[in-house]
């Protein structure tokens, strides 16, 4: 698609690998951004000085691109070699239990208007892109779905350590935002605690769809569907907008909810 470079961020990752975040304006309603870009063409490099930026700033001059122009190449992050795509469409609205929290956020954490980039391709092109990406599990969906997994009255969805805002942060071993949900391949994702993402397969003895957890439930933690237990996460619903979680990286699920826990909010 034709688009204009609207903003960028530059930083280095790992072994001084160059990293650009590039934000392109496609239309008045649509913005497309890429993160962990390790190579940009000369005209973008000239307009995005390679000195670390503290935020998303406009390029030094307006740069327009036509459909088919090269805008970037990447080898991704140093460790995982992956990269990010963000598409925001003001015509789309994702729904959360506490909608007001997200409606207030107008910066890069745009949860309300986040859309699936692949759904904007024609059918043939979309099938080609999805085929190139491959699948990690049998039965996994070929669409992004929605970024809101919130289900009122359950633990499913997105949670925060504060009652306002959507800032990405860590407080000790606890992440904010924090999410727990079931994927289209029937795995339960607990993301993240202790700087880890736990993935529970259906063979986990404590497996239970987060949508069905409406009171309290303890999960024995495993990573990426492995059978080795790595502690537990015990959840307890307080209200539609509040829950408590007790986490331990060792040990087994206790018989009752522990006295020590961390409070999260919708």
Secondary structure, DSSP 8 states (H G I E B T S, - for coil): --EEEEEEEEEEETTTEEEEEEEEE-SSSEEEEEEEE-B--HHHHHHS-SS--SS-B--SS-EEE-TT----B----TTT---EEEEEETT-----TTHHHHHT--SS---TTEE-GGGGS-HHHHHHHHHHH--SSTT--SS---S----TTSS-EEEBSSSS----EEETTEEEEEEEEE-TTS-EEEEEETTEEEEE-TTSTT---GGG-SSEEEEE--STT-SS---EEEEEEEETTEEEEEEESSS---SS--S--EEEE-
